[in-house]
Amino acid sequence: MKKIRQDVVKSAKNASILIVDDSKVYLGMHKLMLGEMFLHIYTAVNGKEAYELWQEKNQDIDIILTDIMMPVM
């Protein structure tokens, strides 16, 4: 497994991420894995919800991680 550079982790601590996945299992797994790396984690279960959240929190979201195939796009 590749070692994570500490400078990357430190810069992520000030960032926020939006995770979008229709699978609540994967959504929870991503949130758990990335929870210690990012300052804020936002989640959405479909494209419409993600878009609405992005419009609301636009300036606060630095990264979007999304599933490729999802309902309600």
N, C-alpha and C positions, 0 to 999 in steps of 0.2 A: 504494500500500500504506500502511496506517495505521501511524504511528509508535508504538512501544510505550513507554509511560510508564516512566521509570526507577524510580519509587517502587514500581510494581507488580512490576517485575522483582526489586527488592531484597527485597520481602516474600515473593515466591515462592521465593527462595533458601533460606528457612528452612522451606519446605513440602515435603510429599511427595505424590506422585500415583500412583494405580493406573490403568494403562491396560489396557483389556480389549478384545480384538479377535480374532476367529478367523482373520483374515488375517495371516500372519506378515509379509507385505510392509508392510501398513499399521501393524502393531505396531512394526516396525523404524523406519518413517518417523516415526511419532509420537515414539518414543523418541529418535530423532536430533534432531528439531526441538525437543523440550521438554527435552532433556538438560542444556542449559546454564542452564535457568531454574529447575529444581527441585533441591533437596538430595538427595532420594531418589526413584527411579522404580521402581515395582513393575509387573510385567506378568503378564497371565494370558491364556490362549487360549480360555477359555470361561467361562460363568457359574458353574459349579460350582467351578472353580479360583479364580475371583475371590472367590467367597463364602468359601471356605476361607482364602484369603490375608487377606481383610478381617477374619475372625474372629481370625486369628493376630496381625495387625498393626494391629488396630482403632485404637488410640490414635495410631499413627504415620501414618495415612493422612488427609490433609486434603481431597483432591480425587479423584473417580473420573470417568474419561473412558471411556465405553463405546460400543461399536457397538450399534445398535438391534436388529438381527436376528442371532442367534447360536445355534449348536447348544449342547446341554447346559445349558439354563437350568433 
